[in-house]
Each structure stands twice: as C-alpha cells, then as structure tokens.
Amino acid sequence: MLDVRGLNCPMPVLAVQREVKAKTPKGLVVLADNMTAVGNIQRFAASAGYTVRVRETDDGDYELSLAK
C-alpha cells in the first residue's frame, strides 16, 4: 500500500511512478486525499498498462486499486 495523502501535486503521481518503476507490481493500492491526485494517478496507471478501480473511503479519502 502506498499512502500519498497530504502530498502536493505532482508528488502523488511521482510516488506511484517510482513504485511502479522500482518494483513492477502486478497490483498496487494507493491512498489519496484529492481528486486531482486521483485523476493524475489514473492517467499514469492507464498509460503503464494498469486498470484502476477507485473507491471513496468512509473518511473521504480515495483508495485506488491498480491491477495488471
């Protein structure tokens, strides 16, 4: 799980990019706290061949599930 809550743009998507490049995971769960980060992560994930499922958590954050 990668927690990018509290990071300013473009840091959330850069953190996801680093994680994907370093580990090439088949799946990754990312916690974000704003829709800008969600959109940026979704675009990057799609370009890297991942499908993305987004779920809003009970506390108003977003959980992104990336899968290949």
C-alpha positions in Angstrom: 0.0 0.0 0.0 1.3 3.4 -0.9 -0.1 6.4 1.0 0.2 9.7 -0.9 -2.3 11.6 1.3 -1.1 15.1 2.2 1.3 15.4 -0.7 1.1 18.3 -3.1 0.9 17.8 -6.9 2.8 16.4 -8.7 4.2 14.3 -5.8 1.4 11.7 -5.6 1.7 10.6 -9.2 5.5 10.8 -9.0 5.5 8.5 -5.9 3.3 6.0 -7.8 5.6 6.2 -10.8 8.7 5.5 -8.6 6.9 2.5 -7.0 5.9 1.0 -10.4 9.3 1.5 -11.9 11.2 0.1 -8.9 9.0 -3.0 -8.2 6.8 -3.5 -11.3 4.0 -4.8 -9.2 1.0 -6.7 -10.7 -1.2 -4.8 -8.2 -0.9 -1.7 -6.0 -3.2 0.0 -3.6 -2.8 3.8 -3.3 -4.5 6.1 -0.8 -5.0 9.6 -2.0 -6.9 12.6 -0.5 -7.9 14.7 -3.5 -9.4 14.2 -6.9 -6.5 15.9 -8.7 -4.2 13.2 -7.5 -6.7 10.5 -8.3 -7.0 11.8 -11.9 -3.3 12.0 -12.4 -2.7 8.5 -11.0 -5.5 7.1 -13.1 -3.9 8.6 -16.3 -0.4 7.3 -15.4 -1.7 3.9 -14.5 -3.6 3.5 -17.7 -0.5 4.5 -19.7 1.5 1.9 -17.8 -1.0 -0.8 -18.6 -2.9 -0.9 -15.3 -6.6 -1.0 -14.8 -7.8 1.3 -11.9 -10.7 1.0 -9.6 -11.4 3.9 -7.3 -13.4 3.7 -4.1 -14.1 6.6 -1.7 -13.4 5.6 1.9 -15.6 6.4 4.9 -13.3 9.3 5.9 -13.5 11.0 2.4 -10.2 9.8 1.1 -9.8 7.7 -2.1 -8.4 4.1 -2.4 -7.1 3.3 -5.9 -6.6 -0.3 -6.8 -4.2 -0.8 -9.7 -4.1 -4.2 -11.4 -2.4 -5.7 -14.5 
